[in-house]
Amino acid sequence: MGVTAGLGLAGCLGGDDEGPPPRRASVFDDVSVRDGQLRVELVDQPRVESRKEIGGASLDGSLASLSPVGRASAQKGGGGRGGRGGRGATGRGRGGYSTAPTGRHGWAVWYAHDNDDEWRDDHTNEVEMYPARVDRMGVEFLGRTSEYEDRAPGPGYVPQAASWDDPEPGTTVSTRLASASPGDRPREGWYRLGVELVHRRGQAEFGWQGADLKLEEDGSWGIDKAWHVRPLL
C-alpha cells in the first residue's frame, strides 16, 4: 500500500505560466469526514473540460458556469488562503499551498497560474466542456506531510486501497478511513481521492484526476488542506 517514488512530482516543478492550465471539472458536490468515514457526494451531472475534438458532444456555454462553488465539509484550513494571488501551485511542498490559486470548493489548484483565464480567452475555440461519467473512483493513503511533500503524485492513476466502479451520479459513497490507511486504524496525513472520467455517452476517455486531502484529528476528523490535481489541457 502506498505510492511508489516513480509516481512522484515532488517540489516546485518550475511551471510555464504561458502554457495550458489544468482542466476544469465538476465531480464532487461535497467531501466530508464523519464518524471515521470519508463521505463523497457526487454531482448529478459531471462535466470535464478538454481539448479533445468530439463532434456534437459538448456542453455549450458551460465554461463560465464552473466557478469556485460547492462545499467541502469539515475543512479546517479553508483551502482558500492565498486566493488567486500567487504562482506557488507548481509544487505541493513547503509554501506552495499558501500561494496557490484556488478553485472549486476553495481547494488549491496544482499547476494553476493567475493568467489561466487569459489563456482560455486566447484558446476559446480549442476548449470544450463535455458531459462526463465517473468510470472508477478510489481512495489511497499517500503518507504523512513530509512524505507527501517529497513525492506527491501527479494526476494519473494511483493504486487504491478502497474503490468503486461506475458510481451513480448524484449519490453518496463512503469508506472507512482505516480501510485506506496502512494498519488497522486511520492515519493523519494526505489521502488521494482519485477519479477516472469518460464521456457520458462513451465517445472519449478523459483519464484520471485527483483531490489530495490532508486529514487531521483534533477532537474529530476533518480536512485541513486540499489540492485539486488535474491534467493540463
C-alpha positions as CSV (number, residue, x, y, z in Angstrom):
1,M,0.0,0.0,0.0
2,G,1.3,3.4,-0.8
3,V,2.8,5.4,-3.7
4,T,5.9,4.5,-5.4
5,A,8.6,7.1,-5.9
6,G,8.2,6.7,-9.7
7,L,4.8,8.4,-9.5
8,G,6.1,11.4,-7.7
9,L,6.2,15.0,-8.9
10,A,7.9,16.5,-5.9
11,G,8.9,20.1,-5.1
12,C,8.4,23.1,-7.4
13,L,8.4,21.9,-11.0
14,G,9.0,25.3,-12.5
15,G,5.8,25.5,-14.4
16,D,5.0,27.5,-17.6
17,D,2.6,30.4,-16.9
18,E,2.3,30.8,-20.7
19,G,1.3,27.2,-21.2
20,P,-2.1,25.5,-20.8
21,P,-3.7,25.4,-17.4
22,P,-5.2,22.4,-15.5
23,R,-8.5,21.4,-16.9
24,R,-11.7,22.3,-15.0
25,A,-14.2,19.7,-13.9
26,S,-17.3,19.2,-11.8
27,V,-17.3,15.9,-10.0
28,F,-17.8,16.2,-6.2
29,D,-20.6,18.1,-4.7
30,D,-19.4,17.6,-1.1
31,V,-16.5,15.8,0.6
32,S,-16.6,15.3,4.3
33,V,-15.2,13.2,7.2
34,R,-17.8,11.9,9.6
35,D,-17.5,9.1,12.2
36,G,-14.3,7.8,10.9
37,Q,-15.6,7.7,7.3
38,L,-14.7,9.6,4.2
39,R,-18.0,10.6,2.5
40,V,-18.1,11.7,-1.1
41,E,-21.3,13.3,-2.6
42,L,-21.2,13.2,-6.4
43,V,-22.8,15.8,-8.6
44,D,-25.8,14.9,-10.6
45,Q,-24.2,15.8,-14.0
46,P,-20.4,15.5,-14.0
47,R,-18.6,17.7,-16.5
48,V,-15.0,18.0,-17.7
49,E,-13.0,20.4,-19.8
50,S,-11.0,19.1,-22.7
51,R,-9.2,19.9,-25.9
52,K,-10.4,16.7,-27.5
53,E,-12.4,17.0,-30.6
54,I,-15.7,15.2,-30.1
55,G,-18.2,16.3,-32.6
56,G,-21.6,17.4,-31.3
57,A,-21.0,16.3,-27.8
58,S,-20.1,19.4,-25.9
59,L,-22.0,21.5,-23.4
60,D,-22.5,24.9,-24.9
61,G,-21.6,27.9,-22.8
62,S,-20.8,25.9,-19.7
63,L,-17.2,27.0,-19.1
64,A,-18.2,30.2,-17.4
65,S,-20.5,28.3,-15.0
66,L,-17.7,26.3,-13.4
67,S,-17.0,29.0,-10.9
68,P,-15.5,28.1,-7.5
69,V,-18.6,26.7,-5.9
70,G,-19.6,23.6,-4.0
71,R,-18.9,22.6,-0.4
72,A,-16.1,20.9,1.5
73,S,-17.5,19.9,4.8
74,A,-15.3,19.7,7.9
75,Q,-12.5,21.6,6.2
76,K,-10.5,23.3,8.9
77,G,-7.9,25.2,6.9
78,G,-10.3,26.7,4.4
79,G,-8.3,25.8,1.3
80,G,-8.8,29.4,0.0
81,R,-5.8,31.0,1.7
82,G,-3.9,32.8,-0.9
83,G,-6.9,33.4,-3.2
84,R,-5.9,33.9,-6.8
85,G,-2.8,36.0,-5.9
86,G,0.1,33.5,-6.3
87,R,2.1,31.3,-8.5
88,G,3.1,28.7,-5.9
89,A,0.9,26.0,-7.4
90,T,3.5,24.2,-9.4
91,G,4.7,22.3,-6.4
92,R,3.0,21.0,-3.3
93,G,5.9,21.2,-1.0
94,R,6.6,23.8,1.7
95,G,4.9,27.2,0.9
96,G,3.2,26.1,-2.3
97,Y,-0.2,25.7,-0.8
98,S,-0.4,29.1,0.7
99,T,0.3,30.9,-2.6
100,A,-1.7,28.6,-4.9
101,P,-4.7,29.9,-6.8
102,T,-7.9,28.2,-5.7
103,G,-10.8,26.6,-7.5
104,R,-14.0,24.6,-6.8
105,H,-14.6,24.1,-3.0
106,G,-11.9,26.6,-2.3
107,W,-9.2,24.0,-2.7
108,A,-5.8,24.9,-4.1
109,V,-5.2,24.0,-7.7
110,W,-2.0,22.3,-8.7
111,Y,-0.1,23.9,-11.6
112,A,-2.6,26.8,-11.8
113,H,-1.5,30.4,-12.5
114,D,-3.0,33.8,-12.2
115,N,-3.4,34.2,-16.0
116,D,-5.2,30.9,-16.7
117,D,-8.3,32.8,-17.8
118,E,-6.3,34.8,-20.3
119,W,-5.0,31.5,-21.8
120,R,-8.6,30.3,-22.1
121,D,-9.6,33.5,-23.8
122,D,-6.8,33.1,-26.3
123,H,-7.8,29.4,-27.0
124,T,-11.6,29.6,-26.8
125,N,-12.0,27.6,-30.0
126,E,-9.9,24.8,-28.7
127,V,-11.5,24.0,-25.4
128,E,-14.9,22.5,-24.8
129,M,-16.8,21.3,-21.7
130,Y,-18.1,17.8,-22.1
131,P,-20.7,15.7,-20.2
132,A,-18.8,13.1,-18.2
133,R,-19.2,9.9,-16.2
134,V,-17.1,8.6,-13.3
135,D,-15.9,5.2,-14.5
136,R,-13.8,4.5,-11.5
137,M,-13.1,6.2,-8.2
138,G,-10.9,5.3,-5.2
139,V,-9.0,6.4,-2.1
140,E,-5.5,5.8,-1.0
141,F,-3.2,7.0,1.8
142,L,-0.3,8.9,0.3
143,G,1.7,9.5,3.5
144,R,2.4,12.0,6.3
145,T,3.2,15.6,5.4
146,S,6.9,15.1,4.9
147,E,6.4,12.0,2.7
148,Y,3.8,13.8,0.6
149,E,5.9,16.9,0.1
150,D,8.8,14.7,-1.1
151,R,6.8,12.6,-3.6
152,A,3.3,14.0,-4.2
153,P,1.9,12.1,-7.2
154,G,0.6,13.8,-10.4
155,P,-2.9,13.5,-11.7
156,G,-2.5,9.9,-13.1
157,Y,-3.7,6.7,-11.6
158,V,-2.6,5.9,-8.1
159,P,-3.1,2.4,-6.6
160,Q,-6.2,2.4,-4.4
161,A,-7.0,0.7,-1.2
162,A,-10.7,1.3,-1.5
163,S,-12.5,1.8,-4.8
164,W,-15.9,2.0,-6.6
165,D,-16.7,1.1,-10.2
166,D,-19.2,3.3,-12.1
167,P,-20.7,5.1,-9.1
168,E,-24.1,6.5,-9.7
169,P,-24.2,10.4,-10.3
170,G,-25.9,12.3,-7.5
171,T,-25.3,9.6,-4.9
172,T,-23.1,9.5,-1.8
173,V,-20.4,6.8,-1.4
174,S,-18.3,6.3,1.7
175,T,-15.4,4.3,3.1
176,R,-13.8,3.8,6.5
177,L,-10.6,5.8,6.7
178,A,-9.0,2.7,8.3
179,S,-9.7,0.8,5.0
180,A,-7.5,3.3,3.1
181,S,-4.8,3.6,5.7
182,P,-1.8,1.3,6.5
183,G,-2.5,-0.9,9.5
184,D,-5.9,-1.1,11.1
185,R,-6.6,2.4,12.1
186,P,-7.0,5.9,10.4
187,R,-3.8,7.8,10.0
188,E,-3.3,11.6,9.9
189,G,-1.8,12.7,6.6
190,W,-2.6,13.0,2.9
191,Y,-5.1,10.9,1.0
192,R,-5.8,10.8,-2.7
193,L,-9.4,10.7,-3.9
194,G,-8.9,9.7,-7.5
195,V,-11.5,9.6,-10.3
196,E,-11.3,8.3,-13.9
197,L,-13.6,10.2,-16.2
198,V,-15.1,9.1,-19.5
199,H,-17.5,10.8,-21.8
200,R,-21.1,10.3,-20.7
201,R,-22.0,8.6,-23.9
202,G,-18.8,6.7,-24.2
203,Q,-17.3,8.8,-27.0
204,A,-14.0,9.5,-25.3
205,E,-11.8,8.8,-22.3
206,F,-10.5,11.7,-20.2
207,G,-8.2,9.9,-17.9
208,W,-7.5,10.3,-14.2
209,Q,-7.6,13.3,-11.9
210,G,-7.5,13.6,-8.1
211,A,-8.2,15.5,-5.0
212,D,-5.4,15.3,-2.4
213,L,-6.9,15.7,1.1
214,K,-4.9,16.4,4.3
215,L,-6.8,14.8,7.1
216,E,-6.2,15.6,10.8
217,E,-7.8,14.6,14.0
218,D,-8.3,17.3,16.6
219,G,-11.2,16.1,18.7
220,S,-12.8,14.9,15.4
221,W,-11.5,14.2,12.0
222,G,-11.5,17.0,9.4
223,I,-10.0,18.2,6.1
224,D,-7.2,20.6,6.9
225,K,-6.0,21.3,3.3
226,A,-6.9,20.1,-0.1
227,W,-5.4,20.2,-3.7
228,H,-7.2,19.7,-7.0
229,V,-4.7,17.6,-9.1
230,R,-5.9,17.6,-12.7
231,P,-4.2,17.1,-16.0
232,L,-3.1,20.1,-18.0
233,L,-5.3,21.0,-21.0
